[in-house]
Amino acid sequence: MIEVTSAEQYDVLVHSVPRVIAMFKAVWCGPCKDIAPDFEYLSTQHGTVTFLSIDVDANPDLAYANKIQAMPTFIVIRNARHVESFQGASGKELRRMVRELAAY
């Protein structure tokens, strides 16, 4: 899992790897804390997917550019294109998205 610290880093990553799932979170967000262990675990199980963790307070430009309105928000990016997203701390939905992305 990669902690994204700038818009430039984010752009390089989404344009250089074919499969990305990004988690937009906040330090103060309870549901983000709840789902973080699942996100971290999945990142160790799916080597073909690049997992990005983005703190919206530290990266407001990225949150704005990705139209983040609630945390956590997960965005699936394939070949630098946003293909799917969901809001909330649903481990079941997160696992489904990662499985589908890894199989692509």
NUPA-201614 format. One line per 10 residues: number of its first residue (from 1); their letters; for each residue x, y negated, z of N, C-alpha, C. Coordinates in Angstrom, 2 decimals, always signed. Atoms other than C-alpha are relative to their C-alpha. Layout:
// residues N
NUM = A = X:Y:Z:X:Y:Z:X:Y:Z | ...;
***
This chain:
// residues 104
1 = MIEVTSAEQY = +0.84:+1.17:+0.00:+0.00:+0.00:+0.00:+0.89:-1.24:+0.00 | -0.79:+1.22:+0.13:+1.29:-3.43:-0.93:-0.79:-1.17:+0.57 | +0.59:+1.23:-0.54:+0.55:-6.55:+1.10:+0.30:-1.13:-0.98 | -0.18:+1.06:+0.98:+0.01:-9.29:-1.46:+0.11:-1.33:+0.73 | -0.24:+1.27:-0.69:+1.39:-12.65:-0.40:-0.12:-1.22:-0.90 | +0.15:+1.14:+0.90:+0.85:-14.80:-3.50:-0.80:+0.38:-1.24 | +0.74:-0.22:+1.25:-1.23:-15.21:-6.64:+0.95:+0.53:-1.08 | -0.97:-0.45:+0.99:+1.92:-14.69:-8.70:+0.29:+1.49:+0.16 | -0.24:-1.42:-0.27:+2.64:-11.34:-7.04:-1.20:+0.83:-0.45 | +1.23:-0.69:+0.40:-0.98:-10.28:-7.57:-0.06:+0.14:-1.52;
11 = DVLVHSVPRV = +0.06:-0.03:+1.46:-0.87:-11.20:-11.27:+1.01:+0.98:-0.58 | -1.02:-0.93:+0.49:+2.37:-9.29:-11.82:-0.45:+1.44:+0.22 | +0.40:-1.37:-0.31:+1.01:-6.19:-10.11:-1.17:+0.46:-0.86 | +1.16:-0.47:+0.77:-2.37:-6.07:-11.87:+0.30:+0.11:-1.49 | -0.36:-0.10:+1.41:-0.69:-6.57:-15.24:+1.11:+1.02:-0.27 | -1.11:-0.93:+0.23:+2.11:-4.05:-14.70:-0.33:+1.45:+0.31 | +0.40:-1.39:-0.29:+0.27:-0.96:-13.43:-1.43:+0.21:-0.51 | +1.30:-0.21:+0.62:-2.77:+0.68:-15.04:-1.18:+0.15:+0.97 | +1.10:-0.27:-0.94:-4.79:+1.53:-11.90:+0.28:-0.71:+1.32 | -0.16:+0.78:-1.22:-5.25:-0.88:-9.01:-1.32:-0.04:+0.75;
21 = IAMFKAVWCG = +1.15:+0.31:-0.84:-7.65:-1.10:-6.10:+0.48:-1.03:+1.02 | -0.37:+1.11:-0.89:-7.52:-4.34:-4.14:-1.02:-0.13:+1.11 | +0.86:+0.24:-1.15:-8.92:-4.83:-0.65:+0.22:-1.43:+0.47 | -0.03:+1.36:-0.52:-9.73:-8.42:+0.26:-0.54:+0.04:+1.42 | +0.31:-0.15:-1.41:-9.80:-8.73:+4.03:+0.36:-1.28:+0.76 | -0.40:+1.08:-0.89:-9.37:-11.09:+6.97:+0.39:+0.61:+1.34 | -0.50:-0.50:-1.28:-7.53:-10.58:+10.26:-1.13:+0.07:+1.03 | +1.07:+0.11:-0.99:-10.63:-11.58:+12.25:-1.22:+0.87:-0.34 | +1.16:-0.75:+0.51:-12.99:-9.25:+10.29:-0.05:+1.39:+0.61 | +0.18:-1.31:-0.63:-14.23:-6.29:+12.35:-0.15:+1.14:-0.99;
31 = PCKDIAPDFE = +0.13:-1.08:+0.97:-15.41:-4.17:+9.40:+1.29:+0.26:-0.78 | -1.29:-0.18:+0.68:-12.03:-4.78:+7.72:+0.92:+0.88:+0.83 | -0.81:-0.82:-0.90:-10.29:-3.33:+10.76:-0.48:+1.44:+0.03 | +0.57:-1.35:-0.02:-12.67:-0.36:+10.72:+0.40:+0.81:-1.23 | -0.25:-0.73:+1.24:-12.01:+0.56:+7.07:+1.49:+0.07:-0.34 | -1.44:+0.05:+0.32:-8.26:-0.24:+7.03:+0.69:+1.36:+0.10 | -0.66:-1.32:-0.05:-7.16:+3.25:+8.21:-0.37:+0.89:-1.18 | +0.42:-0.78:+1.17:-9.20:+4.87:+5.40:+0.75:-0.46:-1.24 | -0.69:+0.58:+1.16:-7.67:+2.51:+2.83:+1.47:+0.42:+0.01 | -1.41:-0.39:-0.12:-4.16:+3.23:+4.13:+0.20:+1.49:-0.28;
41 = YLSTQHGTVT = -0.10:-1.44:+0.23:-4.75:+6.99:+4.15:-0.14:+0.32:-1.49 | +0.21:-0.25:+1.43:-6.11:+6.98:+0.59:+1.21:-0.43:-0.82 | -1.18:+0.47:+0.73:-3.05:+5.03:-0.53:+1.12:+1.05:+0.02 | -1.03:-1.05:-0.08:-0.88:+7.98:+0.58:-0.40:+1.24:-0.79 | +0.51:-1.20:+0.66:-3.06:+10.53:-1.22:-0.14:-0.13:-1.51 | +0.24:+0.24:+1.43:-3.41:+8.96:-4.67:+1.15:-0.82:-0.59 | -1.19:+0.66:+0.49:-0.01:+8.18:-6.13:-0.14:-0.70:-1.34 | +0.20:+0.64:+1.30:-1.41:+7.17:-9.52:-0.74:-1.33:+0.11 | +0.74:+1.25:-0.24:-3.33:+4.26:-7.96:+0.86:-0.91:+0.87 | -0.70:+0.99:-0.81:-1.70:+1.09:-6.64:-1.02:-0.69:+0.89;
51 = FLSIDVDANP = +0.90:+0.58:-0.99:-3.36:-0.16:-3.45:+0.55:-1.35:+0.45 | -0.39:+1.35:-0.40:-3.26:-3.89:-2.72:-0.86:-0.46:+1.16 | +0.70:+0.57:-1.15:-4.20:-5.54:+0.56:+0.23:-1.52:-0.04 | -0.09:+1.44:+0.14:-4.99:-9.26:+0.38:-0.76:-0.69:+1.12 | +0.62:+0.78:-1.06:-5.67:-11.51:+3.37:-0.56:-1.27:-0.63 | +0.65:+1.13:+0.66:-8.20:-14.09:+2.18:+0.39:-1.34:+0.62 | -0.39:+1.25:-0.65:-7.09:-16.69:+4.73:+1.41:-0.43:-0.43 | -1.36:+0.30:+0.46:-3.46:-16.45:+3.60:+0.07:-0.24:-1.50 | +0.03:+0.10:+1.46:-4.45:-16.32:-0.09:-1.35:-0.52:-0.49 | +1.33:+0.50:+0.38:-7.53:-18.54:-0.56:-0.17:-0.15:-1.51;
61 = DLAYANKIQA = +0.10:+0.12:+1.46:-6.72:-19.08:-4.25:-0.39:+1.33:-0.64 | +0.37:-1.32:+0.52:-6.95:-15.33:-4.90:-1.44:+0.34:+0.35 | +1.38:-0.25:-0.41:-10.18:-15.07:-2.92:-0.96:-0.76:-0.90 | +0.85:+0.83:+0.86:-11.68:-17.91:-4.94:-0.02:+0.55:-1.43 | -0.09:-0.49:+1.38:-10.46:-16.56:-8.29:-0.75:+1.32:-0.19 | +0.69:-1.29:+0.08:-11.96:-13.14:-7.50:-1.43:-0.05:+0.55 | +1.38:+0.23:-0.46:-15.25:-14.63:-6.21:-0.35:+0.80:+1.25 | +0.21:-0.74:-1.24:-14.88:-13.06:-2.77:-0.94:-0.79:+0.90 | +1.00:+0.66:-0.84:-17.92:-13.88:-0.64:-0.18:+0.68:+1.34 | +0.12:-0.74:-1.25:-17.69:-11.24:+2.09:+1.20:+0.93:+0.11;
71 = MPTFIVIRNA = -1.12:-0.91:-0.22:-15.05:-9.05:+3.66:-0.49:+1.21:+0.79 | -0.95:-0.23:+1.08:-14.01:-6.46:+3.07:-0.71:+0.09:-1.35 | +0.43:-0.22:+1.38:-14.43:-6.53:-0.70:+1.09:+0.80:-0.68 | -0.91:-0.86:+0.75:-12.84:-3.85:-2.86:-0.23:-0.21:-1.48 | +0.09:+0.21:+1.44:-12.08:-4.46:-6.52:+0.87:+1.05:-0.70 | -0.72:-0.96:+0.83:-11.09:-1.79:-9.04:+0.43:-0.72:-1.28 | -0.56:+0.64:+1.18:-8.81:-3.03:-11.82:+0.70:+1.07:-0.83 | -0.62:-0.95:+0.93:-7.93:-0.88:-14.82:+0.58:-0.77:-1.17 | -0.65:+0.67:+1.12:-5.43:-2.12:-17.36:-0.26:-1.51:+0.03 | +0.13:+1.45:-0.25:-5.65:-5.66:-15.90:-1.43:-0.52:-0.17;
81 = RHVESFQGAS = +1.40:+0.41:+0.13:-9.47:-5.69:-16.19:-0.80:+0.44:+1.22 | +0.88:-0.29:-1.14:-11.90:-5.89:-13.27:-1.15:+0.87:-0.52 | +1.05:-0.90:+0.48:-14.23:-2.91:-13.72:-1.10:+0.29:+1.01 | +1.00:-0.35:-1.01:-16.02:-2.47:-10.41:+0.40:-0.63:+1.33 | -0.30:+0.50:-1.35:-16.32:-3.87:-6.90:-1.15:+0.35:+0.93 | +1.06:-0.11:-1.00:-18.23:-3.48:-3.68:+0.45:-0.70:+1.27 | -0.24:+0.68:-1.28:-18.54:-5.29:-0.37:-0.41:+0.93:+1.13 | +0.37:-0.78:-1.17:-18.58:-3.63:+3.02:+1.02:+1.07:+0.33 | -0.95:-0.97:-0.53:-16.83:-0.96:+5.03:-0.51:+1.43:-0.15 | +0.50:-1.35:+0.25:-18.31:+2.17:+3.44:+1.15:+0.91:-0.44;
91 = GKELRRMVRE = -1.05:-0.96:+0.34:-15.70:+4.92:+3.55:-0.41:+0.89:-1.15 | +0.51:-0.87:+1.07:-17.89:+7.06:+1.29:+0.14:-0.69:-1.35 | -0.08:+0.74:+1.25:-18.07:+4.37:-1.40:+1.46:-0.23:-0.40 | -1.42:+0.20:+0.28:-14.35:+3.63:-1.11:+0.63:+1.26:-0.56 | -0.54:-1.27:+0.49:-13.46:+7.30:-1.54:-0.48:+0.30:-1.42 | +0.53:-0.23:+1.34:-15.74:+7.56:-4.59:+0.74:-0.86:-1.02 | -0.68:+0.90:+0.93:-14.15:+4.52:-6.23:+1.44:+0.45:-0.26 | -1.40:-0.42:+0.16:-10.62:+5.77:-5.60:+0.09:+1.29:-0.80 | +0.00:-1.26:+0.76:-11.43:+9.28:-6.88:-0.21:-0.26:-1.50 | +0.29:+0.30:+1.40:-12.92:+7.88:-10.09:+1.17:-0.73:-0.66;
101 = LAAY = -1.13:+0.73:+0.55:-10.02:+5.48:-10.59:+1.19:+0.92:-0.23 | -1.13:-0.93:+0.11:-7.42:+8.21:-9.98:-0.20:+0.98:-1.16 | +0.30:-0.95:+1.06:-9.17:+10.50:-12.48:+0.02:-0.64:-1.39 | +0.05:+0.72:+1.27:-9.23:+7.83:-15.20:+1.27:+0.18:-0.79;
***
